[in-house]
Amino acid sequence: MPSTHTNTADKIIVDRRKPHRNSDVARAVRRIRDRLAQQPGNVGFDRELLKLHASSTISAAVAVPLLVLLIAMGGILAGMNLSIAIWALITVACYAGLGFIAKRVDRTATDDIDVNWTKRAFLIAHFISGLGWAYLAALQCDQCHVAQFPVVKAVLMLLAVAASALIAASLRGALVATFALPVLLYAVLGANLRQPVEALMAALLVLSLPFFSYISGHIYRSSLMLLSFRTEKDALIAELETAKAMSDEARHRAEEANLAKSRFLASMSHELRTPLNAILGFSEVMGSEVLGPMTNVTYKDYAHDIHSSGQHLLTLINEILDLSRIEAGRYQLNEEALSLVLVVEDCCHMMTLKARGKDIRIVEEFEQGMPRLFADERAVRQITLNLLSNAVKFTSTGGEIRVRVGWTAGGGQYLSVKDNGPGIAEEEIPVVLSAFGQGAIAIKSAEQGTGLGLPIVQGLIELHGGNFDIRSKLREGTEVIVVFPASRVMEALPAMPTQGAAAGGRRR
């Protein structure tokens, strides 16, 4: 499986140049979190419930007068002319006061609502609106043509109680404040308790208050859940906005840092290579004694050390520049048809002398007859040399390095370099694949390196659209596999006809 490793950026990022944006986001998150942590009884939560009650009251502002109008029309048809008209006017006027308070609360900002005053005003308004139903409960009609007028009143009041239970569910006590007096007056004045039907209706009205209060309590709890879900949604939106703001600022900072790094490397590469060329040239001249022998042997050794150190520094600079170009997406591939077997074989021959110095045997296992690969030869050589150099560096004396080139199951071509060195712990693989990273055992058992070889290999193979995989076990060795995709494998061209075959074809 290819190893994929990403760097985690710091999430706590504040752009000092945009304090207004950061402060607005922070205030929004703090406000939403405060709302999310609210419980019933808190001021903020009660304000939300009062706003919800005002909204439901306004929505029902047309339904109640329409019901009163229908009842008044029925009463007029039954012979109640003046009394039912007075009741209709009183009831509509009482509900108008309730609607006025609801409108005022709905237009007020949530944070500006006085909870105690608003609750008291709503309950008083509900009580006043119940005066109209109390008038209806006590209303008598001897001249009506309706035989069971008290029963009709009880049915109308039951409908009003049920409707109010739905409308006023967001305000506890509103139902009782509205209909406690009307139900009492009906039981005392509006019904003849000696009549079984009227007594039954009075009992139903009395029992309807606790029943519909229970129903209203369920609706109240549903309102609480609705507010909770809405607050959680607002909190998620605020968190997403915060994450987006931080992500944008992190991206801007990364782009600026990448631009600064590119400018630094572009200017410093020339400034560093120019004196290095002089150091390498003069130290080589001194070490080779071109201008004459050096009588002091120590000075000659110093010249060789200076030359070796300069070469190491130049290699490090080149690797840093290569890795920077890969990360910045500025590494240009010079693609051409090449033989992967020939390139890897040539690199193995180049590393043979270094391997023999440590008595390490390089075993080559190449599949023959493989078609050419469309890739950047310089990049393929750098991949191979980096892998072989790491294998030689971390393999102990007398070890073995096995280099294989062959086909993949998907039709691509792969390169595998396996050694029997100290290996890498599984948790250290991300460290090894990071820039300047090395495993703990490898550092102790091998010569010092730059730690840029594997990151460069990983970046170069990804530019070719391939995969990179590293498999390692402690004290058993490490195997690194790079896979070139099947899309880069070129089809074998048919053989060119010989001159004799071409002449024979013309004779035919």
WOJOPE-V124831 format. One record per helix or strand of 2 or more residues. SS is the DSSP state (~ for helix, > for strand). FROM is the first residue (numbers start at 1). TO is the last residue. If there is no record, write none. Layout:
BEGIN
SS,FROM,TO / SS,FROM,TO
END
This chain:
BEGIN
~,19,36 / ~,43,59 / ~,61,77 / ~,82,107 / ~,110,112 / ~,115,138 / ~,149,167 / ~,174,190 / ~,196,288 / ~,297,327 / >,335,338 / ~,340,357 / >,361,366 / >,373,376 / ~,377,394 / >,400,407 / >,413,419 / ~,426,433 / ~,440,445 / ~,453,463 / >,467,473 / >,477,484 / ~,486,488 / ~,499,507
END
